[in-house]
Amino acid sequence: MNKKVIIGIIAIIVIAIIGVLYFNNSNEGEKNERGVLRVGMECAYAPYNWSQADTSNGAVPIKGSDSYAYGYDVIMAKKLAESLDLDLEIYQIDWDSLPLALQSNTIDCVIAGQSITSERLQTVDFSEPYYYASIVALTNSDSIYAQATGISDLEGATCTSQINTCWYDTCLPQINNANILPAMDTAPNMLVALNSRTVDLVVTDMPTAMAAVEVYPNMKILNFTDTKENFNVSEEEINIGISVRKGNTELVEKINNFLKDYTAIDFENMMNQAIKVQPLSE
């Protein structure tokens, strides 16, 4: 074969190899440049969030774990990440440690059913509400409190709720002569306490209560919302928001811009979707 032809073929091959390498490196660069939204939640608070063994219903891997997260908060996190053109990472973090994870930059935001309280606003910033959760009581259907029509009918009840929530800190003390037991670390634990009759009742929000009666048919929701004897709570305690590091106004603005496209009805529909598949009994 002519020497010039051989040299020409070699040159073409070298150019082709360089082209392939450049294309691959270019694609890899684009992939690496795509950002990540790191979201913290308990993964133990159905129907807001929970952990499961597989990807059913669209569950997302939990960072550093073999488990997957799903629930209302995950549905919202997926939509938020998509709107921001970011990959989503879910971090499982204990309830009390969520603000610390924000402050230490372990995560970018918390989507975990947090009420937008003035106390929390001292250490983190919040988005506009991504859910509105009325507060109710839960008791067993054969309890002496099952026919209660207001909080005065709950007098003397042995009760508990989840730690560091307005349910425990604000609502339980409003029950006259209540025997308030130590707060529970998680929502499932407080429901186990009720189901085992360690307590007469618990106070929680409506989504958690709705999920509970799906799993524990013996439980009954006591909803005093439209009565004069309802739990006295502020709007901030029933407005559920997404928290970010203090001063991160850019992310707050992006989240609020995302949320403005959703209505309260949209939120309810997504919550009902989560309730239908929640594994609270586990």
Secondary structure as UniProt FT lines:
FT   HELIX           3..33
FT   STRAND          36..41
FT   STRAND          44..45
FT   TURN            46..48
FT   STRAND          49..52
FT   HELIX           56..58
FT   STRAND          60..62
FT   TURN            63..64
FT   STRAND          68..70
FT   HELIX           72..83
FT   TURN            84..85
FT   STRAND          87..92
FT   HELIX           95..97
FT   HELIX           98..103
FT   TURN            104..105
FT   STRAND          109..115
FT   TURN            118..119
FT   HELIX           120..122
FT   STRAND          124..132
FT   STRAND          135..140
FT   TURN            141..142
FT   TURN            144..147
FT   HELIX           151..154
FT   TURN            155..156
FT   STRAND          158..160
FT   TURN            163..164
FT   HELIX           167..171
FT   HELIX           172..174
FT   TURN            176..177
FT   STRAND          179..180
FT   HELIX           187..195
FT   TURN            196..197
FT   STRAND          201..205
FT   HELIX           206..215
FT   TURN            217..218
FT   STRAND          219..222
FT   TURN            225..226
FT   TURN            228..229
FT   HELIX           235..238
FT   STRAND          239..245
FT   TURN            246..247
FT   HELIX           249..259
FT   TURN            260..261
FT   HELIX           264..277
FT   TURN            280..281
//
